[in-house]
């Protein structure tokens, strides 16, 4: 007695380059707001993992230096 599956098993075999292209096309198709929201979500996840909490503010640090080696 064989049972018919309700959901078909699907697998896509692709090269690394095809996978990279698919990933790129996925993000190119999204609007800027969706991309930015995902960026913020990833930043919050990273900082929460690394330091235990997401910083409430970011400190501005600027170093002034000469663009020329001589001074």
N, C-alpha and C positions, 0 to 999 in steps of 0.2 A: 504494500500500500504506500504509494508515494504522495506526498503532500505538495501542492503547488505553492510556491513562495508568493507572498503578497508584495514584497519588495525585492526587486531583482538585484543581484550582486553586480556591481559595476566597478571596474578598475581601469584606470587610464595609465598606460605605460608611456613614459616620455623621457626625453633626454634632459640633462641638466639645463641646457640652453632653452629648451621649450618651456621648462618649468619656470625659469627666470623671466622669459617673455610673458608667460601667463600672469605671473605675479605683477609685472610692470603694467600690463594692460588692465589688470584689475584696479590698480590705484589710479591710472590715468582716466578711467571711466568714472571715478568718484568726483564729486564736486569738492571745492576747496574747503568748505565747512566740514565735511565728513573727514577729509584728510587731516585737518587741523585738530579735530576732536580726537581722532585716533592717536595723533602725535602726543597730545596732552595726556591721554589715557596711558600710553606707554611710558611717558616720563614719570607719571605718578606711581605706576607699578614699579619701575626701576628704583626710584628713590625710596619708596616704601620698603622694598626688599633690601636695599643697600644700607640704609640708615635707620630703618624702623618707622620713619614717618616722613611725610612730604613737607618740605620747608614752606612756611607761610609767606616768606619773602626771600628774595634772592639778593645777595649783597653785590653791589657793583664794585668791581676791582679793575682799576686801570693802571697800567704801567707805561710811563712815557719813556721812550728811548729814541735815540737818533737812528735814522734810516741809513746813515753813512757810517762806515767802519772808522773813519778818521775822527769823528766827533761831531 
